[in-house]
Amino acid sequence: MAIYLLSLFGSASIGVYSLATDKMVLIPPEASESKAGKVENWLCVNLARTTIGGSVLLGALVCANSNGVVLPHYVRKKELRTIKKVANDANLAILETKKTSYGNMVLTNDYGAVVDPRLKPSTIEKISDTLGVEAVPGEIAGLPYVGSLALATNKGVLAHPLIREEEKQLLKKILKVPVDVGTINCGIPYVATGLIGNSNNVVAGFLSTGPEMFIIGQALEVVS
């Protein structure tokens, strides 16, 4: 188990462009074959090369766990077919809502989900059904876009350093894993913008420092 460093499109914000679960990893086709192959091997899951509605911002637009994938309404049929191939028997849901950045609005693992409290109850229910877990509204550091403020795997959560104690307790209760705090890419507190991972390994933005990588490894239990 290890932490790997990566850039995509010359950027350390790899979590904006890619997404990983314990079953799959999504990376835009515009990324190099070499880097995509490395991520596939590092995370030990099936790789899909796709866009979402023609956009390379996969990590911002899609939320997923091993049970399901939530997609914005403008996902294309070809993109959907590509994702289905690696999602295996997971649920796929296309939500017809004005808000479309589900990766930024949902923090999930295979045990639970914490979602942007501005989402409608009907939307939260649909997310819960698709991901196959309890989904509850919550904030991190007093901010609603929980999906960009933390990364959750089935081993742990790394969250924004200014998370409040009651928020931390909610994450622990719903996601059913320990919660720690840290930054990525030399001090960025929006953890998920520069970090992807699953139960096997973690990939961080190439600007992440040694101390940051140590905390990431401890929080997500990927360093033996």
N, C-alpha and C positions, 0 to 999 in steps of 0.2 A: 504494500500500500504506500502511496506517495502523493505528493503535490507537484504538479507540472506547471510550467509557465508558458504562456502563449500570447500572441498578438493576432488579431484578425483585421484585415484591411488597414494595417499599420496602427491599429488602436489597441490599447490595453483594456478597453471596455468590452471584453469578450462575451459577457453575459447579456449584453444588449442584442448581440447577433446570433447567439446560440442557446440551446436548451437541452438539458439532460434529465433522464429519469433512470430507474433501474432496468428499464427495458430498451431505451433508445436514446440517441442523440441526434438533434437536428442542427444542421449547419447549412448556410446558403451555398448554392452552387458556384457563386462568384469567389468563394474562398478557395485557396489552392488545394489540389488533390493531396499533396503532401501533408498539409496541416490537418485536413479533414481525416485522413487516415490515421494520423497520430492520435487525434482525440478519440477516434473509434477504438483504437487499441488501448489507450490509457484507461478509458472508462469501461471497457469490456462489454460493450453493448452494440446493437445494430445501428448503423448510420443511415440517415436519410438526408439527401441533398435537395433542399427545396427553398422556395420563398413563400411568403404569405401575402396574397394579393399583390404579388410582384415586389414586395418589400423584403429587404434583407434583415429587418429588425425582429427576428424570430423570438428572441428572449423577452422582448417587450410586449409582443402581441399574443403569445401563446402561453397558457398555463397547463401543466400536465403532471400526472403521477403514473404509477404503473397501471392504474385502473382506468384512466381516461384522459382525454385531451379536449380542452376548451379552445375554440377558435372564433375569430371575428367573422362577421357576416360576409365580408368580401373575399374570403378564401376561395381560391379557384378549384375547379373540379380536378384538374391535373395535380395540384398541390395536395388535395385531399387524398387522392389515390396513392401518392408517394408516401404520405404519413401513415396510411392504413397498412402499408406493407411492413413497416417496422413496429407499429403499435400492437401488432398481433391481434388479440381479442379484446383490446381496450375499447371503451366507449369513446365515440367521437361526437362532439356536440358543436353545432354552429349557432351562436347566439345572435339574435336579431336585435341588438341594442345599439344606442348611439355611442356608448363607451366601448372601445375596442381593444384597449391595451391590457389584456387579461394577465399577461406576464407581470405587469407592474401592479396589478390590483389584487392578485391572489398569491398567497404564500402557502405551499402545500407539500406534503410528503404522502406516504402511503397510509398514514394513520389519521390525518385530519387536514383541515384547511382554515386559514384565517384570511378574511377578505375585506376589501375596501368597504367601510361602513356606508358609503354613499350609494352603493349598489341597491337596487330594489329587492325586496324579499323574494319575489318570484325568480329573479336572476340568481340570487344566492342559492335558492332551492335547486335550480337547474344545475348550477356548478356542483353542488353537493351530490346530486344524483349521478352526474357524469363522472366525477372523481371517486365516487363510492365511499365517501367519508363525510363526517360531520363538518359543516362549514359555518363559521360564526364571524360576525363583524368584529373588527379590532383595529387598533392603531399601533404604530411603533414610533417612539419619540414624539408622540402627539400628531403624527402625520398619517394620512389615510392610505397612501400607496405602498402597502405592506410588502408587495411582491418585489419591489426594488430595494427595500430597506433591510432585507434579510435573505439568506439562503437556507433552505431546510432540506435535509436528507433524512433517511431512516435511522441515522445515527446521532444527529444533532442539528442545532440551528446556530448560525452565526448572524448576529443582528447589529444594527446601528448602535454605536456606543452610548447614545443618549436615551436608550430604551428605558421606560419607566418600570418600576418594580411590578405594578399591577399588570402592565402589558406583558412583561416577561413571564409572569405566572400564567397568564392566559395562553401564551404560546406553548408553555410546558404542558399545560392541561390538555389542549386540543391536539397538538402535534405529537405529544407523548414521547418526547426526547429532551435531553438537556439543552439549555439555551445559554450561549456565551455571547460576548460582544467583541467587535474588532473592526478593522478597516481593511481596504485593499488598495493596491496601486498607489502606495506612498501617501496614505491618509484619507482616501475617499471613504466616507461612511455609508454610501449607498452600495452596500455589499454586493447585491446581486448583479449590479452592472458590470462587475469585473470578475465574476466567479461562477463556475458551473461545477456540478459534481453529482455523485450518487454514492451508493453504499460501497463501491469499489475504490474510487479515487476521486481526486479533485483537480480541476484545472483553473489556475488563477491568471489574471492579467500580468503581463511581463514586467510591469513596474512595481509589483508587490515586493516588499522588503523582507529580509530574513525574519525580523520579529513578527511581521504580519503573517508570514507563512507558518511560523511556529504556533501562533494563536489559532490560525485556520486549521492546522493539523490536529490540535488538541480538541477544538470545538466539534469538528466533524469526524473525529476518530479515524483519521486516515494515515496516521504516523504510528508505526509500531514501536 
